[in-house]
Structure formats: structure tokens, C-alpha cells
Amino acid sequence: MSLSGAWKIVVHTYMGDQNSIHEYSVDGDALTGVITDGGNGNKAEVQDGKVDGNKFSFHFQIRIPIGNLEFEMNGELQPDDTIRGVSKNAMGEFEFEGRRV
């Protein structure tokens, strides 16, 4: 299994589920990609992306209705070819899950 490809991500927040599309590319232990916000269509580049086995991490900054927001994502590719992890930002720490598009 590889993390490369397009994923529909759902972050479970106190404001409800937040959807986005993540397009990842893995080269060795480097992770790159583009995040597309499901609410407004804004895009952001994956920054400092790293892969270690089935675990991955990166951050990105994207414009949302309340302004620019920095996100830190840490997750793991699961045996059932889904991803799960934690998304952190100024509003808190929230679990996320993803399925291939």
C-alpha cells in the first residue's frame, strides 16, 4: 500500500465535520501534495511532508472563512487502505479519517 493518490479527508471538529481532498505523492520518505478545502475550494501545498513506514506528517496553511489557518497533520495508513490521525490547529486537536477518491 502507498499513501500516494487522492483522498477524501473528514476532520471531526466541534463545528461539525470538515471535508477536504488531499492529493499526495510519496518519493522515498518525502511527502508532497495539494490540499483542497471542501467548503471554499481554496488550495494549499503540503509543507515538510514526511513518511516513516505507514506513518506520515506534514503541515499546511490555508485560507478559510475566518482567515488563514495553519494545520499540522499526523496520521497512519491503515491495513484496510484508509488513513486515520490527528489534525492540530489554533482551534484545537481533532481526529480525522480518509478514504481514497
N, C-alpha and C positions, 0 to 999 in steps of 0.2 A: 504494500500500500504506500501511496505517496500523498503528501499534502497538496501537491500541485493540482491546479484546476480551480473551478468556480464553486463557491459555497454560499448557501443562504444561511446567514447568521441571525439568531434571535437572542438578544440580550434581555434578560428578565429584570426589569427595574421597578422601583416603587411607582413610576409614572406609567407602567404598563410595558408590554413587550415592544422592544425597538428592533426593527428589521434592517438588514443591510446585505449587500452582496460583496463578498471578498473573493478576489481573483489572485491566487498565489502561484508563485513559481519557485521551485527549490533547486539550488545548484550547490551540491555538497552540503555544507552546514549553513549556507546563506539562504534567507527567505526574502523575496521581493514580492511586490504586488500592488494592487489598487483596491481601495475600499470605496464602495458607492453607497451613500446613505439612502435608505429605503423611503424616507419621508420627503426629502427635498432633492434627491439626485446628485448632491454635491459629492465630489470625489477627493480622495486623499491617497498619498503614496505611503506604503509600508516603509517604516524607518527602523534601522538597526535590527532587522529581522534575523533570527537565529533558529536553527533546528538542531536538536540533540536527540537522536533516535526518533521516538514518536512525539516528543515534547517540542513545543515551539513558543517563541515570544517575539514581540515587536511593539512598537508604539506608532501612533499617527496623530495628526491634528486635523480636525475637520470643522467646517462652519455648519453650525446647527442654528435653529431659530433663536436661541438665546445668546449666540456669539460663537467664537472659536473655542473649541474644547479639545484638550489633549487626552488621549486614551492610551492605556497600557494593557496589552492583551497577553495572557499566558494560558496556553491550552495544551491539549494532548489528542492526538489521533487515536480513536478507539478501535478495538478489534472488529466492530460492526461497520467500519468505514464512516463513522460520524466523528465530529470533534466536540469536545467539551472543555470548558475552562472558566477563567475569571477575567472580567473586564474592569479596569480601575480608571476612575476619572475624578474630577473635583467634587462630584456629587456622591461618590461612594464606590463600593465594590460590588459587582453584580455577576452572577453566573450567566454563562452563555452556552449555546449549543449550536451546532451547524450540520447541515446535510448538503450533499453535492447537488448542484443545479443541473 
